[in-house]
Amino acid sequence: MRICLILIVLAASLQSAGAQHLPPDFVYLRDIDPSIAQDMRYAGANNFTGHPLPGYGAAECVLRRDAALALKRVQASLAEKHLSLKVYDCYRPQRAVNAMAHWAAAREDDKTKRFYPTLDKRTLFAGWIAQRSMHSAGTAADLTVIPAASSNAPFDPAARYGPCSGAAAQRAPDNSLDMGTGFDCFDSKSFTRSPDLSAAERERRAMLLAAMGRHGFKNYFREWWHFSFSGGAEPLTYDAPIPPR
């Protein structure tokens, strides 16, 4: 009886430990390049749902190793200009995507309307949010560029920030170079080549596009911040949660 009990406890311990493992060949970006800033929006309240999403057990960027190494090369090229990458989202468990769909189908409460100022949130899965995302394969990252060694002002969940497509000073705090909109801004101004940009905003987006493109990343035309790594093995999607590092 005692041996059986020991085996049961051992099996439960192994199952618990296994649940903390990353998908095969996934890494923490911090272990590959700690100089890349991280502002993991879906692990907190500063996102279009207003809540942390399931599966984000840690505010850490996790990527497939080859994609993380490619980001390291992008970072090295930006460092020459005293700039740095900042990631908003990397690997996204499928359960988080499912939670996004559940939120989009729920009744509007206007609490996060600043992310989609002119749209009905029920339309966001028609072109903006994918039911199956390369984020869930660990080969996509949402990111921006910041001045090297800069810091971000704290996000206040009780504050009433302006729309994501408005002036940078009125948006939620972000130390990103001004790309014309905030991250996760569901607005045509977020289209990478939107005509509704200043010359400086177009130049910054072109700089980011070129830096990422030189190292194997392709941009999604509706979102200036979204890039997928196009090299390596065929991507497989996962639902494993992100464990603490």
C-alpha positions in Angstrom: 0.0 0.0 0.0 2.8 2.4 0.9 4.6 1.6 -2.4 1.5 2.4 -4.4 1.0 5.7 -2.5 4.7 6.6 -3.2 4.2 5.8 -6.9 1.0 7.9 -7.1 2.7 10.9 -5.4 5.7 10.5 -7.8 3.4 10.4 -10.8 1.6 13.5 -9.7 4.9 15.3 -9.1 6.1 14.4 -12.6 2.8 15.5 -14.1 3.0 18.8 -12.3 6.7 19.3 -13.4 5.8 18.4 -17.0 3.1 21.0 -17.0 5.7 23.7 -16.4 7.8 22.7 -19.5 7.9 24.9 -22.6 6.9 23.4 -25.9 9.8 21.7 -27.8 12.7 24.0 -28.8 11.0 27.0 -27.2 13.1 29.4 -25.1 12.7 32.5 -22.9 13.8 35.5 -25.0 15.4 36.9 -21.8 17.9 33.9 -21.9 18.8 34.6 -25.5 19.0 38.4 -25.3 18.3 40.2 -22.0 18.8 43.6 -23.6 15.5 43.4 -25.5 12.8 45.2 -23.5 9.6 43.4 -22.5 6.2 44.9 -21.9 4.0 41.7 -22.0 0.6 43.2 -22.4 -1.5 40.1 -22.2 -0.1 39.1 -18.8 -1.7 42.3 -17.3 -4.6 44.6 -17.7 -3.2 47.0 -20.3 -4.8 45.2 -23.3 -8.0 45.4 -25.3 -9.8 42.9 -23.0 -8.8 44.8 -19.9 -7.7 41.6 -18.1 -4.8 39.2 -18.0 -5.4 36.4 -20.5 -5.3 32.7 -19.5 -2.1 30.9 -20.2 0.1 33.8 -19.3 1.5 32.4 -16.1 4.5 34.7 -16.4 5.1 38.1 -18.1 7.8 36.6 -20.2 8.4 36.5 -24.0 8.7 32.9 -25.1 9.6 32.0 -28.7 10.8 29.2 -30.8 14.6 29.2 -30.6 15.3 30.1 -34.2 12.9 33.1 -34.0 14.5 34.3 -30.7 18.0 34.1 -32.3 16.8 36.1 -35.3 15.4 38.8 -32.9 18.8 38.9 -31.2 20.3 39.7 -34.6 17.8 42.5 -35.2 18.6 43.9 -31.7 22.3 44.0 -32.5 21.6 46.0 -35.7 19.5 48.5 -33.8 22.0 48.9 -31.0 24.3 50.5 -33.4 21.8 53.3 -33.6 21.3 53.5 -29.8 17.9 51.9 -30.2 16.3 48.7 -28.8 13.4 46.4 -29.6 10.5 46.1 -27.1 8.2 43.1 -27.3 4.5 43.2 -26.4 3.6 39.6 -27.2 5.4 36.5 -28.3 4.2 32.9 -27.9 0.4 33.0 -27.2 -1.2 29.9 -25.9 -4.3 28.9 -27.9 -6.4 29.2 -24.7 -5.6 33.0 -24.8 -6.9 33.2 -28.4 -10.0 31.4 -27.3 -10.5 34.0 -24.5 -10.1 36.8 -26.9 -13.0 35.3 -29.0 -15.1 34.9 -25.9 -14.5 38.6 -25.0 -15.3 39.8 -28.5 -18.7 38.0 -28.4 -19.6 39.4 -25.0 -21.7 42.6 -24.6 -19.9 45.9 -25.1 -19.0 47.8 -21.9 -16.8 50.5 -23.5 -14.1 49.9 -20.8 -11.4 49.3 -23.4 -12.9 51.2 -26.4 -9.7 53.2 -26.8 -8.2 50.1 -28.6 -11.0 50.0 -31.2 -12.4 53.6 -31.2 -14.5 53.3 -34.4 -15.3 49.6 -34.5 -17.8 47.2 -33.0 -15.7 44.7 -31.0 -17.7 41.8 -32.5 -16.0 42.5 -35.9 -12.4 42.2 -34.6 -12.1 38.6 -35.6 -12.9 39.6 -39.2 -9.4 40.5 -40.3 -7.8 41.7 -37.1 -7.5 38.8 -34.7 -6.8 35.3 -36.0 -8.6 32.2 -34.6 -5.3 30.3 -35.3 -2.2 32.5 -34.9 1.5 32.1 -35.6 1.9 33.5 -32.1 0.7 30.0 -30.9 3.5 28.5 -32.9 6.1 30.7 -31.1 7.2 32.2 -34.5 5.5 35.6 -34.3 6.1 38.6 -32.2 4.4 41.9 -31.6 7.0 44.6 -31.1 8.2 48.1 -31.5 11.4 50.2 -31.2 12.4 52.3 -28.2 15.4 54.5 -27.4 18.0 52.3 -25.8 18.0 52.3 -21.9 14.7 54.2 -21.8 11.9 53.3 -19.3 8.2 53.3 -19.6 5.8 55.3 -17.4 3.5 53.1 -15.3 0.1 52.1 -16.6 -2.8 53.3 -14.5 -5.8 51.0 -14.9 -8.1 53.7 -13.4 -7.0 56.4 -15.9 -9.1 57.4 -18.9 -6.5 57.4 -21.8 -7.3 58.7 -25.2 -7.8 56.6 -28.3 -4.9 54.5 -29.6 -5.1 56.4 -32.9 -4.9 59.8 -31.3 -1.9 61.9 -30.3 0.8 60.1 -28.5 0.6 62.3 -25.5 -3.0 61.3 -25.0 -2.5 57.6 -25.3 -1.6 55.1 -22.6 2.1 55.6 -21.6 4.6 53.9 -23.9 8.2 54.7 -24.5 8.0 53.4 -28.1 9.1 55.7 -30.9 5.9 57.2 -32.1 4.6 54.9 -34.9 1.4 56.8 -35.4 -0.7 54.6 -33.2 -0.4 52.5 -30.1 0.0 48.7 -30.0 -3.1 46.7 -30.7 -4.9 49.6 -32.2 -7.7 48.3 -34.3 -7.9 51.1 -36.8 -6.9 51.6 -40.4 -4.1 53.9 -39.2 -2.4 50.8 -37.9 -2.0 49.5 -41.5 1.7 49.4 -42.0 1.6 51.6 -45.1 -1.4 53.8 -44.0 -1.5 57.1 -45.8 -2.7 58.9 -42.6 0.8 59.2 -41.2 3.3 62.0 -40.8 6.6 61.8 -42.7 8.4 61.0 -39.4 5.9 58.2 -38.5 6.3 56.6 -42.0 10.1 56.8 -41.7 10.1 55.0 -38.3 7.8 52.2 -39.6 10.0 51.8 -42.6 13.1 51.5 -40.3 11.4 48.8 -38.3 10.2 47.0 -41.4 13.7 47.0 -42.9 15.4 45.9 -39.7 13.1 42.9 -39.2 13.0 42.0 -42.9 16.8 41.7 -43.1 16.6 38.9 -40.5 13.8 36.7 -41.8 10.6 38.4 -40.4 7.6 39.2 -42.5 5.1 41.9 -41.4 1.3 41.6 -41.3 0.0 44.5 -43.4 -2.8 45.5 -41.0 -0.5 45.8 -38.0 2.8 47.6 -38.1 3.9 45.8 -34.9 3.2 42.2 -36.0 6.1 40.1 -37.5 6.3 36.4 -38.2 9.6 34.5 -38.6 9.6 32.8 -42.0 12.6 30.4 -41.6 13.1 27.1 -40.0 10.8 24.1 -39.5 7.0 24.0 -40.3 5.3 25.8 -37.4 3.1 23.8 -35.0 0.6 25.6 -32.7 0.5 24.9 -28.9 -1.7 25.6 -25.9 0.9 25.0 -23.1 0.8 27.9 -20.6 3.8 30.1 -20.1 5.5 29.1 -16.8 7.6 31.3 -14.6 11.2 31.4 -15.8 
